[in-house]
Amino acid sequence: MSDQIVEENKLIAQRREKLAAIRRQRPAFPNDFRRQSTAIELIDAFADKDKAELEAIAKQTTVAGRIIRMRGPFVVIQDGTGQFQLYMSNKSFSKEQTAQLKLLDLGDIIGANGEVFRTGQGELTLRVADFRLLTKSLRPLPDKYKGLTDTEMRYRQRYVDLIVNQDSRQIFITRSRIVRFIRQYFEELGFMEVETPMMQVIPGGATARPFITHHNALDQDMYLRVAPELFLKRLVVGGFEKVFELNRNFRNEGLSTRHNPEFTMLEFYQAYAVYGDLMDLTEDLFRKIAQEVLGSTQVNFQGSSYDFSRAFARLTVLDAIKQYCEVKDDSQFDSQESIIALANQLEVHFDAAWPKGKILMEIFEQKVEAQLDQPTFITEYPIEVSPLARCNDANHEFTDRFELIIGGRELANGFSELNDPEDQAERFKAQVAQKESGDKEAMHYDEDYVTALEYGMPPTAGEGIGIDRLVMLFTDSASIKDVLLFPHMRPQHDSN
């Protein structure tokens, strides 16, 4: 056992002794204290008042929070809005209060009342007349200078991370502001927020491996949704012409700095729009999020700088491969054989049995995507990897689809929706064939969705934006775990 663990266990034992002493005297976890002021309320109200003005005002109030620093009679507490200093001099306390003061430790949650004043150093402070221990902290906080520096423990014990790391708290405050702004943005454009099923009989709307569960009452297997897409488009069929959903999706895939099996997605659909309209909307949305959250259209992420006031670049899949892989001869994209030859030339990993379009996308994903640093819309995806997107009128091998790439990673995926029920049925059949040949991410055949299309869906465009990656971008976070309050983690004994 390390010296650190031995010392920690010793401190925990001492705190338990203090708690036992408190229990012998009174209820150890009282619930009748009422706070009158938060840290930010006091700072906002009195930040511009000098010492004489505060003495004249003689503001009496009660505060509450967690003790995060203790230096002689000066104690700093932290509440949900910020930090505030208390002056707790045992010279002015009764014998009983002085005894209670000795039972306090870093991490304890206390309530205090007193008068707001300014110290000789000019710091806004509460001169405590009386205080109460509200919650005893049995475990010591991390070192005040080092904080919680073990990255894995920050994720596993997010509650401690939030106590001691202001940067972590700010990330999740920013996340909340982004989500709130997105809702406001779409509602102002006339979109209606809806909720669709999390458990589905058929996992549709994306090519991904689902989680399987079992419904006991129905005695049937069900799937946690991989996407809400097919249900949202059913609503467009039903007459709701602008809908959005901001909720969780689940994909039974690996863990990485970019992937968590449970993640938040924004999906929205607009009748009588095309995919170009949504690219314009997406540029506007990102620009306004930057202005709302950062106060500037300049966004810095992992060493790169993006100016969202400028139009995003737009490239087709083929043009991107030609530009970044230096492909000079268009005939290299003409046939299965030529695509295979190009993939081999570029040392791309693929299965020769895959259809032409899927091999093409492997070339793009392995050799091009990571190089797309500045905001870029990649358009015209092959039909084989776009089973729900409308064919391009000029070339039926490709679809009216785009993905937004920033910093070498996909943030959004949208397209003009396929609303031809017969074409959709054939696409589903092709997906089933791929599944039967071993592709675990291929889609199922959704007969009811085809039936819905047979009633008629107006020309529609739809898009999905990954909220977690969006928050990573606007908070300059390197890992998706940094923007998830409780990310999924491997069992501790396997974590090395």
N, C-alpha and C positions, 0 to 999 in steps of 0.2 A: 504494500500500500504506500502511495507516494506521500511525501511530507505535506503536500498541499491538501490532500484528502484528509489526512490526520488532523491538520489544523482546522479544516472546515467542519469536521465532525465535532471537534472540541467546541467551536463557536456555536454550533447547533445545540449541543448539550447545555451550554450556558444560557442560551435563549429559552430553551424549554424550562429551565429552572426559574427564569424570570416569569415566564407565563404561568407556571405553577403557583408562584408567589402571588401573582395578580388574581388568579382564580380563588385563592383563599380569602381575598379581601372583598371582591365584588365580581359582577359579571364581566368576563374577559373580553367579550365581543359585543359592546353596546350598540344599539341601533336607534337611539333617540336623539343623536346630535344633528343639528340643522345648520348647514352652511349658509351664510349670507352673501359672501363675495368670493369670486374666483380670482386667480392671479391676474388674468388679463383684464378683468373689470377694474381692479385696483390700479393697475399700471395705466390703463387708458384714462381713468378718472383723475389720477394725481401725478402723472409723469411730469406735468409742467408746473407743479406747485413747489415752491421753495420751502425751506425749513420753517420760516415764520408763518407762512400761509397755512401749512399743515397744523402747526400749533394752534392757530386761530380757529381752524375748522374742527379740530379734535374729533376726527372721524373714528367712531367705534364700530367694529364689525367682527364677524367670525369667519374663519377660513378653515380649510381642511386639505390634507394631502399627505403624500409619502415623503418621509425624511430622506433626502439624498446627500446632504452634507451637514456635518456638525463641526463647528470650530469655536470652542469656548462657549460663550452664551449665544452665539449666532448659529441658527439652524435654518437650513434652506429646505422648503417643502416643494413638491411638484404635484400639480393637479392636472386635469385633462387639458388645461389651456396654457400652462406654462409654469414658471417657478417664481417663488416669492420668499423673501427672507423674514425670519422671525427673530426677535430678540427675547431670549428666555433666561433672565438672570435669576439665579436662586436667591440672590440677596433680597428680592422683592416677593419671593414665594413663601408660603407657609411651610411649616415643617413637613406636612403631608405632601404638598406639591413637590418639595425638594426630594423627598423619597421617591416619588413617582418619576421625577426627572431622571434619576439614576437608573431606572428600568428601561429607558429608551435606547433604541439601537437604530443604525442606518437601515432603512427599509420599512420601519414602522409607519403606520398611518395614524396621524393624530388630528384632532380638532383643536382650535385655539381661538380665543377672543382677546381683543385688546384694541389699542389705538394706533392708527397709522402715523408714522413720523419719518423723518429723514435723518440718517446717521451723520456723524461728523465727516464721513467720507462721501456723503451725499447720496447714499443708497436708500431707496424706498423700503421701509421695513415696518413690521407690525410689532409693537411693544406688547408682549403677551402678559395679560393679567391672570389668565387661567387657561388650562389646557386639559385635554383628556386623551388617553390612548384608546384608539378605536379598533385597531387591528395590529396584533403582534406579528412581526415578520420572523419566522423561525429559521430562515436560510439567509446567509449574508449575501449582499449584492456583490457583483464583480468589482474589482479594483476601480476606483473612481477615475484614474488616469488611463488605464488600459481598456476599460469597458469590457464588453463581451466580444472578444476578438476572435474566438474560435468560430469560423464560419458555419460549420455544421451545427454547433450548439445554438447559434443565433436562429437557425431554421427550426431546430427541434424544440427550443425553449423560447419561442417568439415573445412570450409574456415578459421574460427577463430582458430580451433584446429591446422591447418597447420601453421598458422602464429606464434603461441606461443609455440608449442610443437615440439621440435627437434626430440623426439622419434617417434612421428607420421609421420613426414616427412621421417625419415629413413626407416620406415616400407614400405612406398610406393615406395621409391627409390629401396629398396631390391626387392619388388614385380616386378618392371619393369625389374630389372636385371635377375630375375628368368625366367620370360616369354621370354626375349630376348635369354637367354641361351638355353631354351628348343627348341625354333625355330632353333637355330644354331645346336643343338645336332641332331635333326631329319633330318635336311637338309644334314648334313654331313654323315648320314647313308643312304642317297638316298631316303628319303621320300619326297613327294610333298605336300605342303600345299594347301588345297582346302577350298571352302566355300559351304555350303549346306543350304537349305531353313530354315528360322526361322519360317515361317508360313506354316503349313502342313494341308492337308485335313484329314490325319489320324495321330494321335499322337502315334508314335511308337518308339521303341528302348529302352524302359525302362518301368518298372511297376511303374507308378506315375500318380498322378491326374493332368490333364493339365489345363492351362488357355484357355478360349474360347473367340474368337473374331469373328467379322463378316465382310466378304468381300462384300462391297456394289455392286461393278460392277458385280461380279459373283453371287451375291445374295445367298451366302452360308456361313455357319459357318466354321471357321477354328480354328486351335489350335496353340498356341505358342509351339515350339518344347520342348519336355522333354529330347530328346537326338538326335544326328545326325546319330546314328548308322546305320539305315537301308539305308540311302542315301549313306553313306560312303561305305557300302558293295555293293551297286549297282555299285559304281565306280570300285570296285575290279572285279566285273563281267565284266565291260566294258574294263578291261585291265590295269588299274592303280594299280600296284601290291603293292605299298607302299604309303599310303596316311595318312595325319593327318589333324585335324582341331582343332584350339584353339579359342573357341568362347563361347557365352552365351547359357545356357539352362534355362528353366522356368518350375517350378513345383509348383502347387497350394497347397502348404503345409504350415505347421506352421513356426513360427519364433522361433529361439533358438540361443544359443551360437555356434551351429554347422550348422544351417540351415538358408539360405536366399532363398526366392522364385526365385530370379534371381541370377545365379551363373555362374562361368567360368569353363569350362571343356576342358581338352585335351583328344581327342580320336584319336587313330591311329590303322591302320590295315595293316597287312603284309601277303601277299600270301606265301604259302609254309612254314609256320611257325606253331608251336604248342604253347600251353599255357605255357609250360615250358620255351620256348625261351623268352617269354615276361616277365616272372618272372626274368630271368637273366638280360634282358635289363633294367627292372625297378630298380633292385639293382644297376646296373651301373649308371643309370640316377641319382638316389638319391645321390649316392656317389659323382658324379661329380658336382651336384648342390651344395652340401656341400662344396666341395673344391673351387668352383668358388665364392660362396657368402660369406662363412665364413672363407675360407682359411684353413679349417680343416675338417676331416671326423667326428669329435666329435660334436654332436648336443645336445644342452640342451633345454628341453621343459617342462615347468611347473613342475620343480622339478626332472624330470627324465633326464638321460644322455644316449645317443645312440651313438654307435660307428659304423658308416656306412662303415668302412673298413672291417667289419666282415660280413660273410654270414648271410642272414636273415633266421630265423627259418621257417620250413615248416611243417604244420600239416593238416590232413584232418579234415573236420567238425566233424566226428564221434570221431576221436582220441582226438580232442580238448575237446569235451564234456566229454569223458571218463576221461581225465586227470584233468580237472578243476571241474567237478561235481562228481568225484570219483565213476564213474559207472564201476562196475567190471564185469557185466554179459552182453555180447554182444547180448544176446537174447532180451534184453530190447529195441533193435532197430528193431526187426524183423517184427512187425505187427502194424497196426493202434491201436489196443487195448493196446499193450505193450508201444507204444510211448505215448499214452494218460496217461497211468498209470505212466510213468516216469515224464511226465510234471506235473501231479498232485503231485507227490512225491516231486518234486523240487519247487512247488508253483509257477509255470509259468502260466501267463494269456494267454488263447488261446480259440479258438472256436472249439468244438469237431467235427463240420462239416467240418473243414479244412482237406485237404489231409495230409497224413502222413509226407511228406517232408516239408510242411509249418509249421507244429507243431514242427518238429525237429529244424527248423531254429529259431522258437520262443525260444526254449530252449537255443540255442546258443546265440542269441542276448540278451536275458534277463539275462543269467547266466554266460556266458563265455566272450563275446566280451570286456566288460569293464576291464577284468583282463589281457588282452593281451597288456602289456605295451611295451615290446621290439618288434622291427620289426618282424612281423610274417606273412607269407603267409598261409592263410587258403584255402584248396583245396577241390575238390570233393563235390560240392553243389548239393542238391537234384534237380531232373529234374523239379519238380513242381514249383520251384522258379527261374528256369533258362530256360525260354522258347526260348532263342535264342542260347543256348550253345549246343555243340556236346556231345552226350552221351559218357560216359566212356566205353571203350571196355570190361573191366572186369566186370562191374556192371552197367546195363542200368538204374538203379534207380538214378544214380548220373551222373554228367557231368564233363567234363574237364574244370573246372572253378576255379578261385582263387579270393580272395580279400586280399589286403595288409592292415593289421591292425597295427597301431603304436599309442601308448598312449591311447589305448582303443577305437580308432575310425578308421573307414574305410577311406583309402586314395585312393585306386585304386581297380578296378574291371576288370577282364579280363578273356577270355576263348578262347578255340578253337571253331571256329564258326560252327554252324550247317549249312551245305551246301546241305543237302538232302531236296529237295523241298516238298516231300510227308510228311516227318516227320515234317517239319516246318508248313505245312498246318494243321496237326493234333494238333500241339502245340498251334497254333493260335485258333483253335476251342475250345481247353480246356480253353484258356484265356477268350474267349467270354462267355463260360459257367460260369466261375467264375464271370465275370462282371454282367451277368444276375442274379446271385445269391446274388449280392450286393457288390462285391469287386470293389470299384471305381478306384482302381489303376491298375486293370488288363488291358492287352493290347487289342487293336482292331485287327480285322483280316485285314491284309494288302495284298490284292490280287495281286497288282502290284509287291510287293516284292517277293511273291511266284513265279510270272511269271519270274522275273529276275533270281531267282535261277534255274528255269527250263532251262534257257539258259546255265547254268553251272557256278558255282563259284569255283575256285580252293580251295584246302585246305588252310584255312586262320586262323590266330589268331588276336584278337583285344582286345583293352584295353581302359578304361577311367580312367583319374586321375583328381581328384578335385583340381583345382588350388588354390582356396581359402583356403582349408584345408592344402594344401602343403605350402602355404605362412605362415599360422599360425604356422606350425611346424618349419620353418626356421627363424621365427622372434620371437619365444617364445610368441605368442599372445594367450590369453585365450579365446577370443571370435571371431567369424567370422566377427563381426562388426568392429573389430580393423583393419582388412585387406581389407575392402571394403571402397572405398572413400565415397560413399553415400549409406549406407545400408538402407533397408526398415525399417520403424519405425511405430509403432502404432500411431494413432492420439493422440496429446498431452493430450487432455482431458481424454483419456483412459489409459494413460501411467502409472498410479499408480496402 
